[in-house]
Amino acid sequence: MTLDTLLGSLHLDPARLKAGAQPVRSPIDGAEVARVEFDTGQSLDAKIARAAAAFAAWRQVPAPRRGELIRLFGEELRAHKEALGRLVTLESGKILQEGLGEVQEMIDICDFAVGLSRQLYGLTIASERPGHRMMETWHPLGVCAVISAFNFPVAVWSWNFALAIVCGDPVLWKPSEKTPLTAFACQRLFERAAERLGGALPVLSQVVVGGREIGERLADDARVALVSATGSCRMGHALAPRVAGRFGRLLLELGGNNGMIVAPSADLELAVRAILFSAVGTAGQRCTSLRRLIVHTSVRETLVGRLKGAYGQVAVGSPLDAGTLMGPLVDQAAFEAMQEALRRAAGEGGQVSGGERLLARDYPDAWYVRPAIVEMPRQTETVCEETFAPILYVMAYDDFGEAIRLHNAVPQGLSSCVFTNDVREAEAFLSAEGSDCGIANVNIGPSGAEIGGAFGGEKETGGGREAGSDAWRAYMRRATNTVNYSKELPLAQGITFGAG
Ligand code: NAD
């Protein structure tokens, strides 16, 4: 299928995607796939004004009706899953199975949001005063800006978008400058859903195109009630003070440095499969990718031996080919960051296997690598950083408490897991004294979460929670209401004031 046919099947006009000044390249071969126009301060201003106007109308629409729009959007996604998944692969470089998985995740969150649109419930609270009733109500928050990363170009936006729309908030989406096409495709599919709903709908979804600068403008604009930003810790450090400085609401989904503890009782066969998926999958370019393996000394040699065997079998190649397990890195900068991390780890005493460039002759403008395993003498400075590439650092432990300390001794706190068949170790890992991450698993790798749970992490990962559970509350404002249905005016805490 040609690119034009693919874009056409997603109801996009290929000619319009070639008219801009900014090139968009596919990581598969480095070829230019589009030229887009970045937003200017002026065009952004107009988009924010449209979103603010839309808020005034949309917040009055009953939530189940808002949910109906998301149900229709989910139908569009179902009908276009194959094409959108392919476009995700083309733009981000992840293998087709993962591209399709990402679209499935969008469908799942739409289903979730539809159910949610008939809930959004608050509590009723016992009042200390006679003839009084207390309750909480949840109201739409305002315009939400979603800033997203290249590696999950559509799913993370949809976690925000589906919930924000049913919660009554219009959304401005600034995708990564590396992946604007998938954003345009989602926008078109949403517009189709809106047309099917009928009626004069306000402008609920707009794509904002650009890089850091345009992201900063979104962060600074007081008309934007919530900034939900996904990306590196570096981005979070720059963005968070700007939003906090105007008391805007923030939802941060930043970098991870995810670990797995493998205990002596672990099912090693299961562990090897989990490690392979989470360390090699998406070429190590998931926020939840496995980066640190903390293995009991007694099983270290066996496990590392098996892993090296399995790594040798990993088919690296075009993510569109059916047999490929690992596609390319996103660009040359990612390749160079990987090589630099490997050099530094070697300088810190690490023994490196793999990591070299592959397929340079077939794809001179793309960046394929062999996934790397680095056996470290200890958890060094380099290991404590997130390098967005398939590097797995291996460290040994003797005592389970020491393993947990090592596990938690990094700045990030996204996802984690333990492989053990010892119930005490499993429970200790999940306890208050265990993993300090937002996601903690037993006998499952750190990546590949389901949308039903709240997704996010602690420490430098930013503390945000998205997708399932009660993550919807981030997109609403809470009001505490007290109603007096008596003929008296008793004051709380028994205070008497004046004659009364
Ligand atoms: P990035 O930080 O380079 O960019 C992410 C987004 O932020 C892009 O849209 C970019 O244009 C924008 N941006 C960059 N600097 C900004 C600034 N100062 N102000 C406003 N916007 C700014 O990240 P990336 O390379 O696209 O993605 C990889 C990173 O994202 C990794 O660190 C990964 O762990 C993280 N990530 C986290 C999650 C999560 O849910 N925690 C999910 C996916 C990716």
Boltz pocket constraint, residues with backbone or C-beta under 6 A from the ligand:
constraints:
  - pocket:
      binder: B
      contacts: [[A, 147], [A, 148], [A, 149], [A, 150], [A, 151], [A, 152], [A, 156], [A, 174], [A, 175], [A, 176], [A, 177], [A, 210], [A, 211], [A, 212], [A, 213], [A, 214], [A, 215], [A, 216], [A, 219], [A, 230], [A, 231], [A, 232], [A, 233], [A, 234], [A, 235], [A, 238], [A, 239], [A, 252], [A, 253], [A, 254], [A, 255], [A, 256], [A, 286], [A, 287], [A, 288], [A, 386], [A, 388], [A, 414], [A, 456], [A, 461]]
      max_distance: 6.0
